[in-house]
């Protein structure tokens, strides 16, 4: 032990350590961070060397004292110092306290590690569940696509079946008509060949009323349902599209609703006028030499239903736009051109024209601003005064069959609607400077013929049709 202590003194390591500490203290504030760290590392290396020599001396001294010498000193001084990780314990702090703190720190670290492992396990479990859910969602989407594809095929097959049933029904009607005509011709031929009065009393031909009903009566119910549903679709889709277009130019929502309502009214008027003219021309052509067994009215309606593509809907659209441009009940900025809502007008004209072929025909109800609100015909719009009894503005007309309401219209009710309507009428009468933007179709229906019209390719007529010669003559006269 003495020899080791002598070598420690002779090595002057402690003196070197003291010198380095003093020089570092003097130069600490002028050194850079890296230089201070280097000095600290050098001193720690010297301190480690000294500690190693001291541990050697401690070990030799403990061996010289025997088995039990120095035990109390090691317990009271060395072990607490080692327990605090080579850091000097606080004065007066017992070893048990330092050890308990170390144990608590270790326990907390262990708990944190267990918690982190548990969280990681939960995250992995959630990721596995999420992947499984994604796979299930993918399978559901695939099943949905397959179901949609099957449904589309089923719808196409159903449409084809309906078309086939209609064609079969048409063929049955034509066969019945041809059979009746055959009987009539045979009876006429038999009478023309019999000179004697006895043979002239042979059975008379089949009466006209025994013929099967025409296409108009056979398809009336299905066409009625289709047209009513189409009228609802126009209210739900085309009307809102037109309202959106007009609102980009006109801020007043009530004025926009009034324009769309008047467009619907004028479309029905123009379509009914075109239908009357169409029907008169067909009747005039068929009356000249019509030999068929059916009544003239059924034949005319059957022809119109078959040849609806001959209806010049673009001419009716021009009439409606012209009527809107000269209507004194509406006002709009100069940049507004009603041709922007021509798609709505065109669909309304087509539906209104087809509704005139029904028995009885469908029409819209008559209405005036400021009238008493009718719960039977209309429903109130969302911005209405639900306690007001008078109509301030009509949004959509009601669809009527004779005196029965088929589809309710929509109206806005407000108090004082009659007085506000009269005041607006007087102000419009005094002011003559209304800004108008004439539509390209506003100079009359003749101007509409410059626009591209719908194709009028003749629909195929069956060679066996009883009125083939009359239909052909009528189509040639129109084309």
C-alpha positions in Angstrom: 0.0 0.0 0.0 2.8 2.4 1.0 4.6 1.7 -2.3 1.5 2.5 -4.3 1.0 5.8 -2.4 4.6 6.7 -2.9 4.3 6.2 -6.7 1.1 8.4 -6.7 3.0 11.2 -5.0 6.1 10.9 -7.2 4.0 10.9 -10.4 2.9 14.5 -9.6 -0.4 13.8 -11.3 -2.3 15.7 -8.7 -0.1 18.7 -9.2 -0.6 18.6 -12.9 -4.4 18.3 -12.3 -4.3 21.3 -10.1 -2.3 23.3 -12.6 -4.7 22.5 -15.4 -7.7 23.4 -13.3 -6.1 26.8 -12.5 -5.2 27.6 -16.1 -8.7 26.5 -17.3 -10.2 28.8 -14.7 -8.2 31.8 -15.9 -8.8 31.2 -19.6 -12.5 30.0 -19.3 -14.1 33.2 -20.4 -11.8 33.8 -23.4 -11.9 30.2 -24.7 -14.4 28.9 -27.2 -16.9 26.2 -26.4 -14.8 23.5 -28.0 -11.7 24.6 -26.1 -13.5 24.5 -22.8 -14.9 21.1 -23.5 -11.4 19.8 -24.5 -9.9 21.2 -21.2 -12.7 19.5 -19.2 -12.1 16.1 -21.0 -8.4 16.4 -20.2 -9.1 17.0 -16.5 -11.6 14.1 -16.4 -8.9 11.8 -17.9 -6.4 12.8 -15.2 -9.0 12.4 -12.5 -9.9 8.9 -13.9 -6.2 8.0 -13.7 -5.9 9.2 -10.1 -9.2 7.4 -9.2 -7.8 4.2 -10.7 -4.6 4.4 -8.6 -6.7 5.2 -5.5 -8.9 2.1 -6.0 -5.7 0.1 -6.3 -4.5 1.5 -2.9 -8.0 0.9 -1.4 -7.9 -2.7 -2.5 -4.4 -3.3 -1.1 -5.3 -1.6 2.2 -8.5 -3.7 2.6 -6.4 -6.9 2.0 -3.9 -5.9 4.6 -6.7 -5.4 7.2 -8.0 -8.9 6.9 -11.6 -10.1 6.5 -13.4 -7.8 8.9 -11.3 -4.7 9.1 -12.7 -1.7 7.3 -16.1 -3.1 6.7 -18.0 -0.3 8.5 -16.0 2.3 6.6 -16.8 0.7 3.2 -20.5 0.5 4.2 -20.8 4.0 5.4 -18.6 5.8 2.9 -17.9 3.8 -0.3 -21.2 2.1 -1.0 -23.4 5.2 -0.7 -21.0 7.0 -3.0 -21.1 4.2 -5.6 -24.9 4.1 -5.2 -25.3 7.7 -6.3 -23.4 7.0 -9.6 -20.1 8.6 -8.5 -21.9 11.8 -7.5 -21.3 13.3 -4.1 -24.4 12.8 -1.9 -26.0 15.8 -0.2 -24.7 16.5 3.3 -26.8 14.7 5.9 -28.6 12.5 3.3 -28.5 8.8 4.3 -27.7 6.0 1.9 -31.2 4.5 2.1 -32.7 7.7 0.7 -30.4 7.8 -2.2 -31.0 4.1 -2.9 -34.8 4.5 -2.6 -34.6 7.4 -5.1 -32.6 5.2 -7.5 -35.2 2.5 -7.1 -38.1 4.9 -7.8 -36.3 6.2 -10.9 -35.7 2.7 -12.1 -39.3 1.7 -11.4 -40.7 4.8 -13.3 -38.5 4.0 -16.3 -39.7 0.4 -16.3 -43.4 1.6 -16.1 -42.7 4.0 -19.0 -41.2 1.2 -21.0 -44.1 -1.0 -20.3 -46.6 1.7 -21.2 -44.8 2.4 -24.4 -44.8 -1.3 -25.3 -48.5 -1.5 -24.5 -49.2 1.6 -26.6 -47.2 0.1 -29.5 -49.1 -3.2 -29.1 -52.4 -1.3 -29.2 -51.3 0.7 -32.3 -50.3 -2.5 -34.1 -53.7 -4.0 -33.1 -55.5 -1.0 -34.5 -53.5 -1.1 -37.7 -54.4 -4.7 -38.2 -58.1 -4.0 -37.5 -57.9 -1.0 -39.9 -56.4 -3.2 -42.6 -59.1 -5.8 -42.1 -61.8 -3.1 -42.3 -60.2 -1.8 -45.5 -60.3 -5.2 -47.0 -63.9 -5.6 -46.0 -64.7 -2.2 -47.5 -63.0 -3.2 -50.8 -65.0 -6.4 -50.9 -68.2 -4.4 -50.3 -67.4 -2.0 -53.0 -66.7 -4.8 -55.4 -70.0 -6.4 -54.5 -71.7 -3.0 -54.9 -70.2 -2.6 -58.4 -71.3 -6.1 -59.3 -74.8 -5.4 -58.1 -75.0 -2.1 -60.0 -73.8 -3.9 -63.1 -76.5 -6.5 -62.7 -79.1 -3.9 -62.0 -78.1 -2.0 -65.2 -78.4 -5.2 -67.2 -81.8 -5.9 -65.6 -83.0 -2.3 -66.4 -81.8 -2.7 -70.0 -83.6 -6.0 -70.3 -86.7 -4.5 -68.8 -86.7 -1.6 -71.3 -86.1 -4.0 -74.1 -89.0 -6.1 -72.8 -91.3 -3.0 -72.6 -90.3 -2.1 -76.2 -91.0 -5.6 -77.4 -94.4 -5.6 -75.6 -95.3 -2.3 -77.3 -94.2 -3.6 -80.7 -96.3 -6.8 -80.1 -99.3 -4.7 -79.1 -98.9 -2.6 -82.2 -98.7 -5.6 -84.4 -101.8 -7.1 -82.7 -103.7 -3.9 -83.4 -102.6 -3.9 -87.0 -103.5 -7.5 -87.4 -107.0 -6.9 -86.0 -107.5 -3.9 -88.3 -106.3 -5.9 -91.3 -108.6 -8.8 -90.4 -111.5 -6.4 -90.2 -110.6 -4.8 -93.5 -110.3 -8.2 -95.0 -113.8 -9.1 -93.9 -115.2 -5.8 -95.3 -113.5 -6.3 -98.6 -114.7 -9.9 -98.9 -118.3 -8.7 -98.2 -118.1 -6.0 -100.8 -116.6 -8.5 -103.3 -119.4 -11.0 -102.6 -122.1 -8.3 -103.1 -120.5 -7.1 -106.3 -120.5 -10.6 -107.7 -124.2 -11.5 -106.8 -126.7 -10.1 -109.5 -129.8 -11.6 -107.9 -131.7 -9.9 -105.1 -131.5 -13.1 -103.0 -127.7 -13.1 -103.0 -127.8 -9.4 -102.3 -129.4 -10.2 -98.9 -126.2 -11.9 -97.7 -124.8 -10.9 -94.3 -123.6 -7.3 -94.2 -120.0 -6.5 -93.5 -118.7 -5.9 -90.0 -119.8 -2.6 -88.5 -117.3 0.1 -88.0 -117.7 0.1 -84.2 -116.6 -3.5 -84.0 -113.0 -2.5 -84.8 -110.3 -2.8 -82.2 -109.4 0.5 -80.5 -106.6 2.6 -82.0 -103.1 3.2 -80.6 -104.2 6.4 -78.8 -106.7 4.6 -76.6 -104.5 1.6 -76.0 -101.5 3.5 -74.9 -103.3 6.4 -73.1 -102.7 5.2 -69.6 -99.0 4.6 -70.0 -98.4 7.8 -71.9 -100.4 9.7 -69.2 -98.2 8.3 -66.4 -95.0 9.0 -68.4 -95.9 12.6 -69.2 -97.0 13.4 -65.6 -93.7 12.0 -64.3 -91.8 14.1 -67.0 -93.6 17.2 -65.8 -92.4 16.6 -62.3 -88.9 16.0 -63.5 -88.9 19.3 -65.3 -90.0 21.1 -62.1 -87.2 19.4 -60.1 -84.3 19.7 -62.6 -84.7 21.9 -65.6 -86.6 24.6 -63.6 -83.8 24.9 -61.0 -81.1 25.0 -63.8 -82.9 27.9 -65.5 -83.3 29.6 -62.1 -79.6 29.4 -61.4 -78.8 30.8 -64.9 -81.1 33.8 -64.4 -80.0 34.5 -60.9 -76.5 35.2 -62.2 -78.0 38.2 -64.0 -81.1 39.1 -61.9 -80.8 39.6 -58.2 -84.5 39.6 -57.5 -85.6 36.0 -56.8 -89.2 36.8 -57.2 -88.7 38.3 -60.6 -86.7 35.1 -61.7 -89.6 32.9 -60.4 -92.1 35.0 -62.3 -90.1 34.7 -65.5 -89.9 30.9 -65.3 -93.6 30.7 -64.5 -94.5 32.8 -67.5 -92.2 30.7 -69.6 -94.1 27.6 -68.6 -97.5 29.3 -69.3 -96.4 30.6 -72.7 -94.9 27.1 -73.6 -98.2 25.5 -73.0 -100.0 28.1 -75.0 -97.6 27.8 -77.9 -97.7 24.0 -77.8 -101.5 23.8 -77.8 -101.6 26.3 -80.7 -99.1 24.1 -82.7 -101.1 21.0 -81.8 -104.4 22.5 -83.2 -102.7 23.5 -86.4 -101.1 20.1 -86.7 -104.4 18.3 -86.1 -106.2 20.5 -88.7 -103.7 19.8 -91.4 -103.8 16.0 -90.7 -107.6 16.0 -90.7 -107.7 18.0 -93.9 -105.4 15.6 -95.7 -107.1 12.4 -94.5 -110.7 13.7 -95.2 -110.2 13.9 -99.0 -110.1 10.1 -99.7 -110.2 8.2 -96.4 -111.7 4.7 -96.8 -110.6 3.2 -93.5 -113.0 1.5 -91.1 -111.8 3.5 -88.1 -113.3 6.8 -87.0 -111.6 9.8 -88.4 -110.8 11.1 -84.9 -109.0 7.9 -83.9 -107.0 7.9 -87.1 -105.9 11.5 -86.7 -104.8 10.9 -83.1 -103.0 7.7 -84.0 -101.1 9.5 -86.8 -100.1 12.4 -84.5 -98.8 10.0 -81.8 -96.8 8.1 -84.3 -95.4 11.2 -86.0 -94.7 13.5 -83.1 -91.2 14.1 -84.5 -92.9 16.3 -87.2 -93.7 18.9 -84.5 -91.6 22.0 -85.1 -90.7 22.6 -81.5 -88.1 25.2 -82.3 -90.9 27.4 -83.8 -92.8 27.2 -80.5 -89.6 28.1 -78.5 -89.3 31.2 -80.7 -92.9 32.2 -79.9 -92.3 31.8 -76.2 -89.2 33.9 -76.1 -90.9 36.6 -78.2 -93.8 36.6 -75.7 -91.4 36.9 -72.8 -89.6 39.8 -74.4 -92.8 41.9 -74.9 -94.5 40.9 -71.6 -95.1 44.0 -69.5 -95.2 42.0 -66.2 -91.5 41.3 -66.0 -88.4 43.5 -66.1 -84.8 42.5 -66.6 -81.3 44.0 -67.4 -80.3 44.5 -71.1 -77.7 41.7 -71.0 -80.4 39.1 -70.3 -81.3 36.9 -73.3 -84.0 34.4 -72.7 -82.4 32.0 -75.2 -80.3 30.9 -72.2 -83.4 29.1 -70.8 -84.4 27.6 -74.2 -83.7 24.1 -73.0 -86.4 24.5 -70.3 -88.9 26.0 -72.8 -88.2 23.2 -75.4 -88.9 20.4 -72.9 -92.1 22.2 -71.7 -93.3 22.6 -75.3 -92.7 18.9 -76.1 -94.4 17.7 -72.9 -97.4 20.1 -73.5 -97.7 19.0 -77.1 -97.7 15.3 -76.1 -100.3 16.0 -73.3 -102.8 17.1 -76.0 -102.9 13.6 -77.4 -104.2 12.2 -74.2 -107.9 11.5 -73.6 -108.8 13.7 -71.8 -105.9 16.1 -72.5 -103.8 17.7 -69.7 -103.4 21.4 -69.2 -102.1 23.9 -66.6 -104.4 25.9 -64.4 -105.4 29.5 -65.0 -103.9 31.9 -62.4 -103.6 35.6 -61.7 -101.4 37.6 -59.3 -103.2 38.6 -56.2 -105.7 35.8 -56.3 -106.9 33.9 -53.3 -104.5 31.0 -52.4 -106.0 27.6 -53.2 -104.6 24.7 -51.1 -106.1 22.3 -53.6 -104.0 23.6 -56.5 -100.8 25.0 -54.9 -98.4 24.5 -52.1 -96.6 27.4 -50.5 -92.9 28.0 -51.1 -90.5 28.1 -48.2 -90.2 31.9 -48.1 -94.0 32.5 -48.0 -96.0 34.1 -45.3 -98.1 31.0 -44.3 -100.8 33.2 -42.7 -101.3 35.3 -45.9 -104.4 34.5 -47.9 -103.3 36.1 -51.3 -100.8 34.9 -53.9 -97.9 37.3 -54.4 -96.1 35.3 -57.1 -96.6 32.0 -58.9 -93.5 29.7 -59.0 -94.9 26.8 -61.0 -98.3 26.0 -62.5 -100.6 23.2 -61.4 -101.3 20.4 -63.9 -105.0 19.8 -64.4 -107.1 17.0 -66.0 -110.5 18.7 -66.6 -111.2 20.0 -63.1 -109.0 17.6 -61.2 -105.5 18.5 -60.0 -102.9 15.9 -61.1 -99.8 17.7 -59.9 -99.8 20.7 -57.5 -98.1 23.9 -58.4 -96.1 26.2 -56.2 -96.8 29.8 -55.1 -95.5 32.5 -52.8 -98.1 34.1 -50.4 -97.6 37.5 -48.7 -99.9 40.0 -47.0 -100.7 43.0 -49.1 -100.0 41.1 -52.3 -102.9 42.7 -54.2 -102.0 46.3 -53.4 -98.3 45.7 -54.2 -99.3 44.1 -57.5 -101.5 47.1 -58.4 -98.8 49.6 -57.4 -96.2 47.7 -59.5 -98.7 47.7 -62.5 -99.2 51.5 -62.2 -95.5 52.2 -62.0 -94.8 50.0 -65.0 -97.6 51.8 -66.9 -96.0 55.2 -66.1 -92.5 54.1 -66.9 -91.8 53.4 -70.6 -88.0 53.1 -70.3 -87.8 49.4 -69.6 -84.4 48.0 -70.7 -84.8 45.0 -73.0 -82.5 42.7 -74.7 -84.2 41.3 -77.8 -83.6 37.6 -78.3 -82.4 36.4 -81.7 -85.8 34.7 -81.8 -87.8 37.8 -80.8 -88.7 38.9 -84.3 -91.3 36.3 -84.8 -91.4 32.6 -85.5 -90.1 33.0 -89.0 -86.7 34.0 -87.8 -86.5 30.6 -86.0 -86.1 28.8 -89.2 -82.5 30.0 -89.5 -81.7 27.9 -86.4 -80.8 24.2 -86.8 -84.1 22.2 -86.6 -84.6 18.7 -85.5 -84.2 16.0 -88.0 -87.5 15.0 -89.7 -86.5 11.6 -91.0 -89.8 9.7 -91.5 -90.6 7.0 -89.0 -90.9 3.6 -90.6 -94.5 2.7 -91.7 -95.3 -1.0 -91.9 -96.2 -2.2 -95.4 -99.2 -3.9 -94.0 -100.7 -0.8 -92.4 -104.4 -0.2 -93.4 -103.8 3.6 -93.8 -100.4 3.3 -95.5 -101.5 5.3 -98.5 -103.0 8.1 -96.4 -100.0 8.3 -94.2 -97.6 8.4 -97.1 -99.6 11.1 -98.8 -99.8 13.2 -95.6 -96.0 12.9 -95.0 -95.3 13.9 -98.6 -97.5 16.9 -98.3 -95.7 18.0 -95.1 -92.2 17.4 -96.4 
